[in-house]
């Protein structure tokens, strides 16, 4: 290469042979199609986030130049190698490593471990971390998630980080091509890079976290099927269960990535799990439960097994209630999408204000609860990811706070609650208030259209978070449920929205009159017959979701089925209404 050649003195941006796609924040972390995740784009964002963390004081989770910085990966092909099927993109971890090194930090590779295992290890040492993962979304998408030395990035961090990203982007794009690390395809000129040797301490520490907290308790005589698929924590889960005395039977292991969305388990996936359970029961005897996680093992998948051998899925919002009761929580934080059984059961007096959907919002809610003096603080999402905002003591053992989604604690909490009460898993969940939930989604649903749907059926005044329709009028409430003054134009607009929504969620489909509308996150509709339907765009994918809550499981299932039916379900009707 001749450095004086005009082609090499031109800026990197002018030499790129593709149109860069900017990597954006989702609900939690950054996600994108692998074909657009060049090492250049990953490096730009990761370096900017590292520089941002270095600008923070230690008390705010800042990191120090020269310190170690931890990272880990899930099992997606593109996390650690170039993927031919994705136009040769990949080796995302290698781009992260180079960014850590160039930020003046020491990259420490914790290997292939769950996201919460990485976060736990780093937080205990007051260090930052990055997890290379696409979580539950299909394997052709990937990304990464950054943690400060105190925990997850919060929404307030996103704007200053994005400003820093643009500074780094301009700096790198304007480098002479000859001086750049990257070629015309946005890949390292140096080609394949080996990762640093794996440090097993993160995996070992995560196992100790739970075997020590539950020491003295036993899962003896519990026969559990562990659906392994391609979850990064698949072997670790089996090991922890066996150390705690359970008979753990691994099944369904896959070397091809399987996207498991624990918030959207469909009949096809249930059928596969049922088939695995049938084989395991025939070979080993009756099962007590089936457990699993999503791809990066921060969300649990929990199914009871009835006497007939039929598996029964339990949603994460109900799982969270069981675990919070088991831990003796005095404050619980959940998103607005969670099953409202929590407002009717033993935890009703401990529920903090409902948050927007996404772990950063739950973390912020837990911090507010701690600031109010609550001692045993936890939170969870409808996907089952369970967070602890305070240290928790039980039976003379202490579990340190882990304010990020975790799959292991809810799995173990439910199992040990079964043991403590001497009941089956189905009987355990039958004790909860009889409210049933389901979630479903339409994939490849353009996000701009999703946002237009929400905008079309939301009040113009963003301070309005809930509208309560009463006989003779309505009440407009803010996020703290304080009543806001209502101008005549606002009242008329909300009545029009109610009337229009009532045409989509119609009596012919079993819905009652619309009694309330909540705008904490998306559009959540409460009906006079106790049905709830909630429409919300995904935060990290082109997906439109519908959540349902009802007095029977059949009704909740029916609401979501009607919502995502093709080609003319409710979500498609809403799409047509805003694109016509």
N, C-alpha and C positions, 0 to 999 in steps of 0.2 A: 504494500500500500504506500503510495506516495502522498505524504501529508500535505504537500503543496498543491496537489491536484485540486482544482476547484470543487470537484465532486466530494472531496473529503473535508474541505473547509466550510462547505454549506452546513447549515444547522441540521441537527438530527430530525426535527419535525419535517423538513423539506424532503428528507430521504425516506421517510416511512412509506412502505408500499401498500398500506392499508389505511382506512379511516378509523382513527382511535375511537373507542367507545368508553366514555367516562364511567368509572366504577362508583356507584352511589351507595350511601347508607340505606340499609333496610331497617326492619324492626329492631334487629340486633346484629350488628356487623355489616360487612359489605358482601354482596352477592352479585353474580353475573353469569352469563353464558361463557363456558370455557373458551369458546372460539374467539371471544373478545378479551379474555383475561391474559393479555400478553404479560410477560415478565416485566416489561417496562411499566405497564399500568399498575401492576401490583407493587413494584418497587417505589413508584412515585407516591402512592397512597401510604404504604407502610413507613417509608422514610419520613413523610410529613407527620404521621401520627407519633412516631418516635420523637421527633423534634418537639412536637407539642407536649408530650409527656415530660420531656426534659425541661420545658419552660415552667412546669407547675411546681409549687412548693411541695415538700415531702408530705405535709399534712393533707394535701389535696390529691395524693397518689402519684406525685412526681417521681421520676426515675433519675438516676445519677450517672453522668458520663463515666464510662469505665466499668460499670457494674455488669453483672450477668443479667441476661434477659431471656426468659424461657419461651419455648415454642413446642408445639406438638401437632400431630396430623390425624385426620381420619383415614379411611381406607379407599377413598375415591382415587381412581387412577391418576387424575391430573394433579393430585396433591403433591406427589413426590416424583413423578416421571412425566416425560413428554408423551402425550396421547395422540397416536396417529389418527384415531377416529375423530379427534377434535382439531383437525388441521395442524397437528404438531404442537399445539399449545400445551402448557403444563409446567411441571417443576415449579409450582407456586411456592412450595416451601423453600426452594433454593433462592427465589427472589426475596423472600422474607429474610433469610439468613444474610444475604448480601446487604440488605437495608439495615439490619441490626448492626452488622459489622461497620458499615459506613457511617452510622450514627454514633460510632465510638463506643458501642456496647459489646459485650461478649455473648454470642449466641449459645444457648444451652438447649440441646435437643432432648426432650423427654420422650420422644418416640411416638408410637401409635397408642395413645391412651385417650380416655374420654375428656371432653371439654372441662367438666367439673374437676377432674383429677389434676389437670394442668393448672387450673385457676387456684385450686386449694393449695397446691405445692408452692405456687408463686406468692400467694397472699401471706402464707405462713412465714415467708422470708422477706416480705416487704418489697417484692420485685414485680415488674410488669411482665405481661405475657401476651402471646398471640397464638390462636388456634386456627390452623388451616382446615376449614370445613365448609361444606355447603349444607350442613345440618340434615334436614329431612327431605330436601328438594331433590329432583332427579339428578342423576350422575353427570349429565351434560352441563350442569351448573355447579359452580363452586365459589369459594370466597374465603374470607378469614374474619376473625373477631379479635379485637384488641381489648386488653384489660389494663387499667392503671395498677399501681402498686396497692391500691385500696379496693379495687373491684372493677365492675363493668364501667365502660364509658356511659355517661348519661346523655340525655338529649341536649342538655345545655352545652355539652362539649362539641356537638356536631358542627355548629357554625364556625367557631374558631379553627377547628380542624380542617374544614373545607377551605377556609381562607388560606391556611398553611399549604394545603394540597396544591392550590393554584400557584402559589409562590414556587414550590418545588417543581411543578410541571413546567412553568416558564423557564426556570433555571436549566432544567434538563433538556427541554426541547430546543433551547437556544445554544446548547453546546455544539461545537464543531463535530461533525460526524466522526472524524478521525479520533477524537478524544472521548467519544461516548462508549459506554459499556455495551450498547445495544446495536443490533444490526437493523436492516430495513424491515424485518418482520417483528421487531420489538422483542426479540429474544437476545440472550447474552451472546456476544460474539465468541466468547470462550467455550460455548457449547455446554454439554452436560457437566454438572457439578455434583460432587458427592456431598452428602450432608454430614455434619459433625457426628461423632459416635453418640449412641443413645445412652442417656443417663437413666437407669432403672428406678431412681429414687422416687419419682413422681408416682409411678404405679404402686410401688411398695407402700408409700405413705397413704395412698387412697385406700388400700386394703386395710391398713392398720386403723384408719379413721373409723371404720365401721365394725371391724372385729373387736376393737377395744371398747367402743361405745356400747355394743350389744353383748359384751362379755358377761357370762353368768346367765344368759338367756340361750335357749336352744330351739332350733327348727327341726329337731329330731322327729322322725316319723312323718315329715312333710315331703311328699314326692312332687317335684316341680319340673315341668318342662321348660327349658330355656331355649326360646326361639332365637337362634344366633344370627341368621342371615348375614349381612355385611356390616353389622354394628362394630365399631371400633372397640367397645367394651365387652364383646361377646365372651371371651375367655375369662376376663376379670370377673364378670358377673357369676359365672359358674364357680370360680375359685372362692369368692366370698361366701356364696351360699353353702358350699361344702364345708368351709371352715366353721360356719355357724351351725352345722349339723344336718343340713337338709340333704336329701337325695336329689341332686340336680342332674337332669338328663339333657345334654345338649342335642339339638336337632335343627335341621333346616339351614345348615351352614352354607354360605354362598361365596364364591370367589368373584362373582359378578355383583356390582353394586346394586342393592335393592333399596329404593326410596320408601321409607316407612314414615308416614305422617301420622303420629299418634293421635292427632286431632280429627283425622279423617280416615278411619278404618272402614273399608268398604266390604261388601259381601264376598268379593273375590279373595281378598286377603284373609278374611275370616275363614273362608273355605280351606285355604292352604294351611292355616293354623290348626283347624279342626282335623284335617287329614294327618298332620304330624302328631297331634294329641292322640288320635285313634291308634296309630302305630305304636306310640310310646306306651299307652295303657295296655295294649295287647302283649307287649314284651316285658313290661315292668310292673304292671298293676295299676289300679286307679290313681289318677292324678288329683292333687289338691289345687293346683293353679298352673297357669302358663305365664311366664314373664319374659320381657324383652325390653329393648330400647330402640330409639331411632339411630340414625347413622353415626352421630358423634356422641351418642350415649348420654345426653343431658335431658332426655324426655323418656319416661317409662311407658311401657305397654303392659297392662295387667289384665288378665282374664281369669275368672273363676271357672271351675269345672263342676258341673252339676252331677248329681248321682247317676243320671242317664249317660254321662260322658260328654254332654253338650257343653261347648265353651261359651262363656258369656263375657263380653267386653265391658269394662268399667271405665268411663271417661275420667280424664285427669282432674276435672273440677270436683268430682265426688271422691276420688283418691285423696286429693288434698285435704278434704274434710276429715277423713279417717286418720290421716297422719297428724294433722294439727291437734285433733283430740288426743291422740296417743302421746304427743309431746307435751300436752298441757299448755298450749298457746294462750296468751292473754291479749294478743293482737294478731289479726290476720289481714293480709292485703291481697286482693284479687282484682283482676281486670273486670270490666263491665260485662264481658262476654261469658263469664262463669255462670254455672247453674245457680239459680236463686234459692236452691235448697239451703244454702248457707245462711240465708236471711230468716229461715224458719226453724233451724235446729239449735243444738246446744252452743254453737259458736256465734249466734246472732248478736250477742252483746259485745263481741270482740271484733266485729268487722269494721275495719277502717274504711274511709271513703273509697269507692271503686275507682280504679285507674283506667287509663287507656291500655290497649293491648300491647304487650311487649315487656320483656324483663326489665329494661331500664326504667320503665314507669313503676313497676312493682318495687324495684330497689329503692326508688325515690320515696315511694309510699312507706316502705319499711323504715327508712331513715326518719321520716316525720313521726312515725309511731314511737321510735326510740327516743326522739327528742321530747315526746310527751311523757316519758317515764315508763313506757311499757317494758317488761322484762323478758318475756318469751315471745319473740316476734318472728313470724314466718309468713310466707306468701307462696302463691302458686298460680299457674296459668291453666287454661282449659286443655292444653296439650299435656299436662301432667308434670311439667318441670317444676320442681319444688325448691324454694329458696329459704334460707335461714338468715334473719337479720340480726340475730343475737346469739351468744353462746347459750346452749341448752343443757340443763342438768336433769338427769333421770336415773333413778336407781343408783345414785352415787357416782355416775359416770358423766363426763362432760363432753359435749359435741361442740366444737368451735364453729362460729358463724361462717357460713359459706353463701354470700349474697349473689349467687348465680344459679341458673337452672341446674338441677341435679336429678338424675334418674335413680340412683342407688338408694337414697334415703326413703323415697316414697315406696319403692318395692319392699324394702325391709320393714318399713313402718306398718304397711298393710299386713305383711306376713306375721309380724310379732303381735299385732293387734288381734289377729285371728287366734294365735296361741294363747294370748292373755285372756281372751273372752271365751275360749274353748268352743268356737263356732267355725263353720265353713266360711269361705270367702263370700259366697252368695248371701248367707245369713248375716254376715257382717255388714254388707252394703244395704241389706233389707232394713236395717235399723235406722237408716237415714230418712229424712222427710221424703215423701213420695213425689219427687220432682225429677223429671227425666230429660236428658239433653242429647243432642246430636249435632254434628257439624258436617257440612259438605261444601264442595267448591266446584267451580268451573275453571279448568286450566286454560292457559293461553288466552286469557281474557285481558284485552289491552288495559293497562292501568289508567291511561287518560279517560277512557270510557267509564271505568269504575269510579273515578273521582268526580266525573260529571253526574253520575247517578247520586252520589252522596250530596253533592252541591245542590242538585235539583230539589232534594227533599229535606234540606236543612234550612234553618232560619238565617236571614241575612246578618243578624247580629250574632257574632261569634261568642259573645258572653253567655248566650242562652244555651244551657246544657241539658235542660229537661223541660218538657211541656206537659202539664197535667190538665187534661180536659175534664172539667167539672160541670155539673148541672148549672146552667146559667152563666158559664164563663170558662176561663182557663187561668192557670198559674204558670208563669215563666220563671224558671229557677236557674241560678248560676251553679258553678261547680261545687260550691259549699252548700247548695240547696237553699240559698237565700233568694227570696222572691224579688224579681226585677219589675220595674214599672212597664206596663204594656201599652204601647200606642195603638190606636185603632187600626193602623195599617199593618202592624205586626200581628194583631189578633186575626185580622182577615187573612193574612198570608198563611198563618199556621192552620186556620180552618180549611183553606184551599189545599194545603199539603196533606192534611188528614183525609180530606175527601178523595184526593187523587190516589193516595196510597191505598185507601179502602177499596179501590177498583182492582188493584193488583192482589191484595190480600183480602179476598172477597168472601162473603158468607157462604157462597157456593162451595168454597174450598175448606169450609169448616171454621173460619175465623169469626170472632166476635167483633164488636165495635172497637175502634182504637181508643184506648183509655189514656195512654201515655206515650211520649216519644222521648228517647234519650239520645244525646249527641256527644257523649263522652268520647266515642270512637266509632265512626260510621253512623248508621241509623238503626237504633234498637227500638222495636215496636212492641208495646204491651197491649194486649187485647182484653176485653171485658170477660172473656171465658177462661182467663189465666194462661192462654198461649203467649209465647214470646217468640218473635222472629227478629233476627239481627243481621243486617247486610253490611259487609265491610270488605274493602279491598285488602289483599295481603300486603304486608309491609316490605316483603323482599322478593316477590315474584309476580308475574302477570297472572294473577288469580283473583277471582271474586268469590268470597266466602259467604255462606249463610249459616247462622247458628240458630238452633231452636231449643226451647224449653217448654215442657208441657206436663200435664198431670199423668200421662202414660207414655211409655216408651214408643208404643205404636203411633201415637199422635206426633211426638217429636220426630220420629222417622218420616212420617207422612209430610210434615212441614218441609223438611230438607229435601225429600224426594220431589215434592212439588216445586221447590225452589230451583233445583238444578236440572229438572227434566228438559230433555232436548226433543224438538227444537223450540218449544214454546212454553217452558217453565217460567216461573215468576222472574228469575234473574234475566232471562232472555227478553221477557216483556219489558222490564225496566230498561234494558239496553236499547230496545227499539224506541222506547219513549224519548230517550235523550239523543238518539242519533237520527231520528226521522227528519 
